[in-house]
């Protein structure tokens, strides 16, 4: 099949590359000429495991193409995926200007039937607005050309997007006419040979499904973060609590990890957009309001740990920070807790040396000209003369450090762990002061730390 994907950001590039991988002929269109030229050379604007290989393989195979010519894009594919950005406005609403601009371009240039597919995360009612934009553009031309509009939201996790796309657990399609359903079934047939994964529904329900899914996951994260803060006050261990409640099949283990808050391009933006849509309808979502407040509070929890340990004035203090991206296996800094943490530490007079396996270049741009922030090429290099290590992102490279070396390189043997990567008893045995999220005093109270110390000494 011949497909056009409008937008070469995270969603558009993954969508185009993966459809090409399944044998389709795909043209990705973007107005950024520099980005298009780099993509033609096989250079990606984002880091996503496995995506570069898929792009390069399909460009070489002649199935994946890139262009800045919008008219060419409309002519090329019967199926027109709109995968442009929908950034949040100041009031939290999704900015729809790029989606509607893409729809108008399709209407201006189409000469035969087109299936317009909303792939971007968009508020309920967007498909209707897209349909109107295409119809208005056709009316301006004085022509009548058949078209359909469907909603096909993405459910991709950054860091696992290629696998999520190629092996989806569900494929949500909101469509109101038989021709559109037939085409969508044909397009996704190779992805569901083992079992039926297509979930058909009306367009508005499909649009709401995307927001509801992300809001539910954000809720689980904020719930566990609040439980973690309570666990600390009660002397309980949130990791043991997580295992206990996660073993209930009605709850499960996913998204139950306490930490320093969620970030990225989806959860914060989608929660805000859903809250805005509900408020406009005078139907406030009290639970999600609390979820958002809890997350904003959680982003500052590690700084609270620092202040409790070193005092409010951090002038002359230096901290090592491991992890800048909002999650591992991405270079995405959007709404990342690291931005809040670094900003507050610097504002209190501290200096920071940070490391991240992938997000260093993005961080240099994001913090350009920020005095007091430095970057280290290796994790251990960041520790030199630091008063404490602050762990913000759970990269695999940080999971099993040389604890003896870590203790020696720090000015003070303090580790503040925002992702609960380490066992408190093991850190205690290594001579490290360990401050985590919701771990209580389980290790010290159990006596395990003393036993480990003796075992390690032997």
N, C-alpha and C positions, 0 to 999 in steps of 0.2 A: 504494500500500500504506500501511497505518497502522502507524507505528512509535512506540515509546516508548524514550527514551534516559534512563537513570537516571544522573544526574551531569552537571553543566555545567562541568566543568573543561576542560582543554586538549583531551583526546580526545573527551569527550562533546559539547562544543560544536561542534567541527569535524565530527564524525560526524553530528550532528543537522542542522546547517546544510547540509551537502553532500548528504545524502539528500533534504532538502526541495528543494534546487536541482534535483534530478532528477525532481521532480514528486510525491514522496511526501508524505503528511500526517504530520507529526512533532510529538510532544509531548516536550519536555525537562523532566525533573523534578529538583528539587534541594531540600534542606531549608533552604538559606540564603535566607530571604525577601528580604533586601536585594538579593542578587545577582539573583534572579528578577525583581524589580521593575525593576532597572536594565536587564536584558536585554529586558524588554518595552518599554522606552523606547529600545532600540537601542544601549545603552552596554555595551561588552564589558569583562570583568574581566581580559583578557589582550591583549597586542599580537601579532597575527599578520597578515602582509600579506594583504589581500583578504578577510579573514574578516568584518570589520564590514559590508562591502557585501553579502556573501552573506546574513548574518543579517538586515540591515535589509530587503533585497529580499524575502525569503521571509516575514518577519513581515508586511510590507505586503501580500504576495500571499495571506496566509491559510493558508500551508502549514506555518509554523513557529510553535509555541506553547510557552509556558513556564508551569510550575505548581509549587506546593509540595505539592500533594495527591497522596500516593503511591497511594491507592486509585483516584483518577482516572487516574493513569498506568497502572496495571495494567489497568483496564477499556479504556483507549484502544487500545492496540496489540496485534495478534497477535504481533508480534515485539518482544521486550523486550531492549534492549541494556543490559548492565551496564557502565558506563564511569566507575566511581568510583575514587578514589585508592587506591593500594596502597603507602603510604610504608614506608620501611625501618625495621625495629625496631633496637634497640641491637645485636643480634647479626647484623644484616645481612639477616635474613629479611623477606619481604614481609608487611606487616600486612594480613590478609584480613578484618578485622572489617566493613569497609564493604561488601565484595563479598557476604559471607554475610548481612549484614543486608538488603541489597537482595533477595537470593534468598528470604529468609524473608518479606519483604513481598509478593513476587509470590505465594508460596504461600498467604498469608493472604487475599488478595483475588481471586485468579483464579477465574473461573466457567466458562471455556471453554478450548480448547486454546491454549497459549502456547509459542512458541519462544524460549527464554532463550539469549541470545548473550553470551558473555564477551568483551568488547572491551578491558577493562583488561588490562594486562600482569600475568599471574598465574603462580604456580609450577605445575609439572606435577602433576596430580591435582586441580586446582581445579574443573574441570567436574564431577568425581565428587562433590566436596564441595558444590557448588552444587545438583546433582541431589538429594543427600540433604537439604539444607536445605529445598528446595521440597517434597520428599516428606514431611518431618517436619511442616511447617506444614499441609499438606493433611490429614495423619493427625490432627493436633490438632483440626481442624475436623470430622473424621469424614466426609470426602468423597473421592471419586476423580475427578480431572480429568486428562485426558491433557496431557503436556507433553514437550518435548525440550530438551536442552542441547547447544549447540555452542560451539566455540572459534573465534573470528574475530579473531586479533590484528591490531593496527594497525601500520603501518610508515610513520609520518609523521615527516618532518623538521621540527623547529621552524624557522620562517622560510619554509617551502615547503609547509606542511601542506595547504592548500586544493588546490594543484596536484597534490600527491601523492595526495590522496583522489580527485580527479576524473579523474586519469590514472594509475592505479596500474600498476606494472610486474608485480605479482602480487597475487592475492587468496587468502590462505590460509584454508581452512575445514576444521576438524576436526569431523567428524560421524559418528554411528554408526547413523543410521536414514534411510530413503529420504525420508520426509516432510520432514525438516529440510533435506536436500540439495536437494530440489525448491524449497523456499521460498527458500533462499539463492541458488540459481541464478536464480530469478525476480528477486530483489532486485538482484542485481549484473549482470543482463543488460545494462542500459544502459551499463555501464562497460567492456564488453568486446565492443563491436560489431565492432571491427577484427580482433580475434584472441582466442582463448581465454586468459584470464588466471587462471581459477579453478584453484587447486591443492588438490585434495581429499586428505585424509589422515585418519588416526584422531585422536581428540581429544588424546591425550597427545603425539603427535608435533607437532601444531599448537602446543600450549603450549610445547614445547621449542624449536620453530623460532624463535619470537620472541626468546627468551633467547640462542639460539645466534647469531642474526644480529647482535644488538647486541654480544655478546662478541667476535665476529670483527672488527667494525669498531673496537671499543676496542683490540683486539690490534694492528691495523694502526697505529693512532695511537701507542700506546706503543712499538711497534717502531721507528717512524720517529724518535720522540723520543730513544730510546737511540742510534740510528744518528747522530743529530745531535750528541749529546754526544761520541761517538767521533770524528766528523768534525772537531770543533774541535781535539781533541788531535792528530789526524793532519794538520791543515792542509788538509783537503778541504772542499768546499762541498756541503752537504746538498741544496741546490736542484738542482744539477747531477746529484747522485746520484738524486734523486727522478725527474727527467726520464729518466734512464737506465734505472732499473728499471721505471718506469711504462710505458715503451714496450713492455715485454714483455706480450703479450696475456694471458698466464696471470696477470699481476699487476694491470695496469691502473693508472690514475692516481688513483682515488678513495681518499680518506682516507689519503693518503701525505704530508700536510703536517706538518712538524715545527712545534712551538709550545710553549705553556706549559701543556699538559695539557687533557684533556677534562673537561667538566662537564655540567650540565643535569639534567633529570629522569629520563633513561633510562639512559645508559651506566653511571654510578656505581652507581645503584640495582640495575640488572639484573645487573651483574657480581657485586655483593655477594650478591644473592639466589641466583644460580646457584652461587656458592661455598658458600653455606650449605646449599643442597639437596644438593650433592655430599658435603659433609662429613657430613651427617646419614645418608648412605648409605655412609659409610666409603669414598668414592671421590674422594679429593682431586684437585682440578684444579690441578696445579702451574703450568701455563702461565698460567692466569688469575690465580693468586696473584701471579705476577711482573708481569703486566700492571697489576694494581692498585697494587702497590708502585712500579712505574715511574711511574705517573701521579701518585701522591702526591708523589714526588720532583720531578717535572717542574713542579708548581705552585709550587715554591719556587725554581726556577732563576732567575727574573728578580730575586728578592731576592738570590740569590747574586751575580748580576752587579753589583747595586748595592753590596753589601758589598765585593766585590773592587775596585770603582772608588773608593768613598768611605770605606771602613773600616766596622767593625762598629758603632761608635757613631754614630748618625745624628742625634743631637741638634743642632738648628739647621738641619738640611737640609730642603729642601722639594722635593717631586716632583710633576710633572704626570702624570696617568694618563688615557690615552684608552681607553675601553671598560670597561664593567662587566658587561654580560650575558655569559653563557658562550659565546655565538656571535652573529653579526650577525642582524638581522631578527627579534629577539625581545627581550622585556624580562625574561627568565627569569634569575634570579640563583642558582638552586639549584645547589650544588656548583661555582659559577663560580670559576675561578682568581683573579679579582679579589679575592674575599673573603679568600683566603689571603695574597695579596700585600699588600693594604692592611693587614690585621691584623698582619703581620710588620713592615712599615715603621713603623707607629704604635708597635708594641711596642719598636722600637729608637730611638724618640725623634723620628722624622721627622714632618713634616706633609705632607698630600696634598691636591691639588685635582684632582677627577675630572670627566670628561665622558663622557656616553653619549647617543646620539640618542634612545633609548627607555627605558632602564632607570633614569633618574634618580629617579623617584618611588619605585620599588621599592627602590633603594639607600638613599634617605633613611629608609625604614622599616626596612630590614635593619640599618643602621648608626646607628639613632636614639640620640642622646645620646653618640655616639663623639667624644671631643675630638680635634682635630687633622685632621679630615676635612672638606673643603669641596667645593662643587660649582660648576662653571662652566656658564653657559648656552651658550657657544660653545667649540669645541675650542681655538682660539687663545687665548681668555681664560684657559684653564687653565695656560698656559705662563708667565705672568707671574712673574718672579723664581724660577723653578724651577731646581734644580740639574741636572735631567735630565727628559726625557720618557720615560715608560714606556708602550709600546703593548701592550694586552692583548687587544683584540677587533678583528677585521679588518673593521670597518664600511667601506663604500665611501667614506664622507665623509672617511676618514683616508688614503686611498690616494695622493692627489696633493696634499699640502700645499704651501704657499708656503715653500720651504726657506729662503730668505733671511730671511723674516719669522720663521720658526721659530727660526733661529739667533739673531736679534736679541733675541727675547723671552726666551729662556732665559738664566738667570744663567751657566750653563756649557753649551757646545754639545754636549751628550751626549744621544743617543737610544738607548734600550734597547728593542729591538723583539722582542716575544714572538710575533709572527706572521710574521716575515720579509716584511713588506710592501714593503720598499724595496730597491733595488739598492745594494750596498755602495759601488760605484764612484761612483755619483751622490751619495751622502751624503758621501763623502770629498771630492768636487769642490766640494760646497757648504760645506765647512769644518766639517762635523759629525763628531764622534766617534761611530761607529756600532757598537753591540754587539747582535748578533742571535743566532739559535739555529742553530748548526751551519754558519755561513757561512765558518768558517776565516779565512784571510787572503788569499782569492782576489783581492779587488779591489786590495789594496795590492801584492800580489806581481805582478800582471799588468801594472801600469803604466797601466791604463785610467784610474785616478783622476787621474793627472797629465795625461793627454791631455784628459780632460773639463774639468779645471780651466782649461787653456789655451783650450779651445773656448768655455767659458762666459765667460771673461775677454774674449775677442775679441768 
